[in-house]
């Protein structure tokens, strides 16, 4: 009951309810997509072909709603609804692209040192994040994100993105 009241207080229209349900649905099916698709197949599937007509909506307001609804669902930390950077980045990537915001999604890795006992073990850790206009976007800790070595970004270049600005990936490394 409290959850329903909280959702109702954050949605202002039927369109907001529809957006919330679409985000919920994508988060629900995302584990299956990740399990059965390669990364390029997944990215082609999640990159919308037809953009919404966003002339009626404020893009910054839409970005805030997409981020808020996604984080709300993933904050439940229950079953498949856990706030993992991969899920968060893929969902936000899909919906921002759908509404005409040309973001790029990046995946990276880094080594962290662990010292169990006297031995030092290097452990690999991964992260996913978004880039917009050449800058790391919607990340709580940008400096920590910069410690990851980028391994894959989608879309790779201007032709694939059909966008005007070229993402400066080297600057982020």
Residue pairs with C-beta under 8 A, 6 or more apart in sequence:
7 20
7 72
10 16
10 68
10 69
10 72
11 17
11 20
16 65
19 65
19 66
19 69
19 95
20 69
22 95
23 66
23 69
23 70
23 73
23 91
23 95
24 73
26 91
26 94
26 95
27 70
27 73
27 74
27 80
27 81
27 87
27 91
28 80
30 80
30 87
30 90
30 91
31 80
33 42
33 45
33 46
34 42
34 86
37 45
39 107
39 152
39 154
40 154
42 90
43 105
43 154
43 155
46 90
46 93
46 94
46 97
47 94
47 97
47 154
47 155
48 94
48 97
48 98
51 97
51 98
51 99
51 100
52 98
52 99
52 100
54 62
54 99
54 100
57 99
59 99
59 100
59 101
62 99
62 101
63 96
63 99
63 101
63 138
66 92
66 95
66 96
66 99
67 92
67 138
70 88
70 91
70 92
70 95
71 83
71 88
73 81
74 81
74 82
74 83
74 84
74 87
74 88
75 83
77 83
85 127
85 128
85 129
86 126
86 128
88 128
89 105
89 128
89 129
89 130
90 105
90 128
92 103
92 130
92 138
93 103
93 105
93 130
96 103
96 130
97 103
101 132
102 132
102 161
102 163
102 165
103 130
103 131
103 132
103 137
104 130
104 131
104 132
104 153
104 154
104 155
104 161
104 167
105 128
105 129
105 130
105 131
105 153
105 154
106 128
106 129
106 130
106 131
106 150
106 152
106 153
106 169
106 172
107 126
107 127
107 128
107 150
107 151
107 152
107 153
108 126
108 127
108 128
108 129
108 145
108 148
108 149
108 150
108 151
109 124
109 125
109 126
109 127
109 148
109 149
109 151
110 124
110 125
110 127
110 147
110 148
110 149
111 122
111 123
111 124
111 125
112 122
112 123
112 125
113 120
113 121
113 122
113 123
114 120
114 121
114 122
114 123
115 121
126 148
127 145
127 148
129 136
129 137
129 139
129 145
129 148
130 136
130 137
130 138
130 139
131 137
131 153
131 167
131 169
131 172
133 165
134 165
134 167
134 168
134 171
134 172
136 142
136 145
136 146
136 172
139 145
146 172
149 173
150 169
150 172
150 173
153 167
153 169
154 160
155 161
157 166
158 164
158 165
158 166
